[in-house]
Amino acid sequence: MKVAKFGGSSVANAEQIKKVCSIITADPERRLVVVSAPGKRDAGDIKVTDLLIDCAQQYLKNKSARKELDAVVLRYADIAKDLGLSDEIVEIIRTDLEKRLEADINNPDKLMDTLKAAGEDNCAKLVAEYLCKLGFKAQYINPKDAGLLLSSEYGNAQVLSESYDNLRSLRDQEGIMVFPGFFGYTKEGEVVTFPRGGSDITGSILAAAIDAELYENFTDVDSVFVANPNIIPNPQAISQLTFREMRELAYAGFTVLQSESLSPVFRAGIPVCIKNTNNSSAPGTMIVPTNMLDETSDPDIGPVAGIASDDGFCSINVSKFLMNREIGFGRKLFNILEDEDLSYEHTPSGIDNISVILDQKQLTPDIEKRVIDRITNELKVDDIAVERNLALIIIVGEGMNHTIGIAARATTALANAKVNIEMINQGSSEISMMFGVKSDDTINAVRALYNEFFKATTK
Ligand code: ASP
């Protein structure tokens, strides 16, 4: 049995849903289907999830959101009409949305999640209905009945371990099951959503729970590319990646998969295939456990599998003479960050200095002042400075850890492109190397690394 997840652009309108249904029904193993909420139909369009967020915000402000609610219903009504479904289902969707707005207004986060979840929930009902209309045995699955239990963190929920046992019984169901992505229920029965893009997480949990042979993730690109196509025109496609490579690339800007979504399938050792709904015969990109890597599949790919970049980071640079001899220095520094609820990304260090790289959104002026004062006074440092607007450029590849000279090639390429490297970090797994550069240098840096590691090998 395969789990097939379809993203927002795959269910954006009736034409797309028809493609989705022909993909599902072309393979009898595709029995557990996860859908997102309808996404953008064109570049200027708004995703249903964003319309729902707008609707919830209006309702919380004015206790009424008629116009916003109508905009959501209209999206579904257009789809239902073009799929030839009855008006009745549109009325069911309208009533469902109105009922969600009756949730407790004193708990805005709860109301928001209840509304956000409606996007995928109603989409799953439409897709199931359309499959039935086509004559297939299909049913909508309610995540509550199926036992998808999540932590009570609105907008940021995590799966509870008992969900896996509960969901396993989906294996015994017959026909095609259409499961809404992005949300589940707390033990108290409240609707709660994953972070944005969370339908990928639902698909991954289901694949792990039913021990699927494959988790297919259908999106709107033929494959994962070695670099961002907005920076590098027509970059090389990747036919396979390991989970570790994909995790590093997703973390640093590859948006093709939600970055947390791989964990359940990774732990269960279930391969993932990224495929294109608009070109389903293209082979796509396989993401596999390291021991399932087919060494022969990409003869053109060298030690580096991909280059990712992301910006919006800052660095707190701390130095103190003889820091290396001071027992507890690191712990005290990290305690201060923990007290301020700051999470960090990397900590490159030297003998007498350490830099902590953070997502700069976290470092508001107030927090910055407090952190600097505390580090200065409590750790008696010689120097402390905050550097903002940094980008992280990451080169990733399983082959990097047994290839000599990768760092030399990368730094030479960056130097030739006149990119100043602010910091370098390599994790112990040696499958990735991070370069911190000024945000303004991002494009030059990615191009330089692409030319160094890929251009020469592109057919
Ligand atoms: N519809 C949700 C979002 O836009 C979840 C998803 O599409 O995966 O974030």
Boltz pocket constraint, residues with backbone or C-beta under 6 A from the ligand:
constraints:
  - pocket:
      binder: B
      contacts: [[A, 7], [A, 8], [A, 36], [A, 37], [A, 47], [A, 49], [A, 50], [A, 119], [A, 181], [A, 182], [A, 195], [A, 196], [A, 197], [A, 198], [A, 199], [A, 200]]
      max_distance: 6.0
